[in-house]
Amino acid sequence: MNALADTPSSEIERLDVVAMRTGAGPWRRAWVLLKRDKPTIAAVFLLLVIVLSSLAAPFYAADIAGTDPFRSNLSGKVTVDGKKVKIMQASTEGLGLGVTPIGPTWGAQYFLGADTQGRDVAARLLYGGRNSLLIASAATAVCLVLAAAIGISAGFFGGLADIVLSRILDILWAFPVYLLAISLSIVMISKGVVIGPIEITADSLLLPIGIIGIIYVPYVARPVRGRVLALKESEFVLAAVGLGIPAWRILLKDILPNVSTMLIVFIPLMMALNIVTESSLSFLSIGVQAPDASWGTIIQDGQTLLYTRPAVALAPGIVIALTVLSLNVVGDSIRDVLDPRTKIV
């Protein structure tokens, strides 16, 4: 349970008084509450470590590991305890046929061992984090922008606009999420996408970004539409309409600021959901395409090594779990302090 939910009401009131004395509004109150939430601070710190480590992937691969994580190295060697050791070693399983990649060396090179192509798993893990986080972040932005535009338009204008947009959302909602994502991925990756003079190839990261961003639009647009319908009947909006204020000004000054807090709450939650979705699609080979890496593709690479070199699949799985857990903790805390419908007792 979130630590803010366990905070006594008297303490919440004291923090509110502190915020009001400084002349701050709800954003200041939210900041004061979040700063005292230790699980949230720990989750943010863990997220920063994961993000900064992923951004440092080129530095790690070139200057520390000294390996190319995108090129096969089946005949290479690595120094372990002062001895040169083959990266692909003779198998000790069964009849001893074939080869098995080296396990974790816990050193600069091949810290987490090698995959079936002799590539450094640690370096690929960091590069995979860059792609997974980039796709999840961009897909979240696409989803929230589309959902806000659709939800606000449907809720505020009503009539034919509401009917048409709501039916489009119903159609998307009718499909199971992963079935829709897999279907779109197979079609787009096999043929690519051509929009006028712009051609998006099958290996472009724009494809998983667009697919993941679109499939979750109904799950955000519907709550936004409901919020706008409630705001539309509020006294300050009715007063603005009665004074003849243009609709676009009401949207920008009255509707959007009150919807923005809901959208902010959705950011970490959608990020977590998108990371899992991207990893699932990449695991099925219909997300990030070779030679690029993501956490999902690394898990796929380690699927056949679970009994001999489990670190290949376990490392990205653990990072995904930690990232999603951290995002959910942050999302729950932000919801507690920003969502006006949430009561902290």
ZIPE-V341486 format. One line per field, one symbol per residue. ss: DSSP state (@ for helix, = for strand, . for the rest). burial: # if it has 16 or more other C-alpha atoms within 10 Angstrom, else .. A space follows every 50 residues. Layout:
ss = ???
burial = ???
This chain:
ss = ..@@@@..@@@@@@@@@@@@@....@@@@@@@@@@..@@@@@@@@@@@@@ @@@@@.@@@@@@@@@...........====..====.===........== =............=.....=@@@@@@@@@@@@@@@@@@@@@@@@@@@@@@ @@@@@@@.@@@@@@@@@@@@@@@@..@@@@@@@@@@@@@@@.===..=== ....@@@@@@@@@@@.@@@@@@@@@@@@@@@@..@@@@@@@@....@@@@ @@@@@@@@@@@@@@@@@@@@@@@@@@@@@@@@@...........@@@@@@ @.@@@.....@@@@@@@@@@@@@@@@@@@@@@@@@@@@.......
burial = ..##.......#..##..#........###.###..#.###.##.##..# #.###.##.##...#.#.##..##..#........####..........# #####..#########################################.# ######.....#..##..#..##......###.##..##..##......# ##################.##########.##....#............# #..##..##.#######################.#####..######### ###.#..##########..#.##################......
